[in-house]
Amino acid sequence: MTAEDPKTKESKTKESQPGPQSQDPLDDQFGLFGALEPTSSHFGARLRGYFLTGLIIVGPVAITVYVVWWFINLVDGWVKPLIPQAYLPETYLPVNVPGVGLIVGILALMLIGALTANLFGRTIVSYGEMMLDRMPVVRGVYRLLKQIFTTIFSKSGTGFKRVGLIEFPRRGLYAVVFVSGEPPAEVMEKLGNGEKLMTVFMPNAPNPTTGFVLFMPAKDVTVLDMSIDDGAKLVISAGLVAPPQDELKTLADDAKAKQKPVPEEEPVV
């Protein structure tokens, strides 16, 4: 027997021992081996990921519950003092029952809407509006609020039609606008010059309640297929929440590409 070189024996021993280089990459597709390493960096990153995930899940739910609870208490504070004490549940129960004022308020609004649907109710409303029209300061506030509520909540009211893009503040830069419709007749007469005009509202991000009302040629407005809700989300989130139209379009294009053309049947002779 020949004596084996100690260096050769040591190298063979190292090759035979399993190490991190001998792991099959297919066995660690999900990074499990790296996650099990007892290093402080991995542990801190894992805790930070858990915290952010929990914040993303709990944050919107907590804020939604808080806003709903605040709204219920607000309406209860307005309506409950108008309800007789004998009709309040707190009179007969040892606990406070939230939401009673909200339910009574909704029923009262439905009753008022039903009463104004007939001639008697419309007559009372018209007399009330006549009284408000005689008040100098209240008249302008009431007309403005009525027009806003009619535009937002009424089915016959006018609202934003489409979402579009205009070049602003210079060529090559685009801003989101909401198409309101056609401009007033006087604007069309003095600025149109035979060209079709369009009324658009360019909101400020992230507060869409302020912005600019623009009268501009219709050819300068690029109308999008985006819905009004998606356009509002895009503005309020400062571009962070984009509509999923690109993903849906990509999936639709892939589905159309995968479809095989149906062969035409040969005519039977």
Secondary structure, 3 states (H helix, E strand, C coil): CCCCCHHHHHHHHHHHCCCHHHCCHHHHCCCHHHHCCCCHHHHHHHHHHHHHHHHHHHHHHHHHHHHHHHHHHHHHHHHHHHCCHHHCHHHCCCCCCCCHHHHHHHHHHHHHHHHCCCHHHHHHHHHHHHHHHCCHHHHHHHHHHHHHHHHHHCCCCCCCCEEEEEECCCCCCEEEEEEEECCCHHHHHHHCCCCCEEEEEEECCCCCCCEEEEEEEHHHCEEECCCHHHHHHHHHCCCCCCCCHHHHHHHHHHHHHHCCCCCCCCCCC
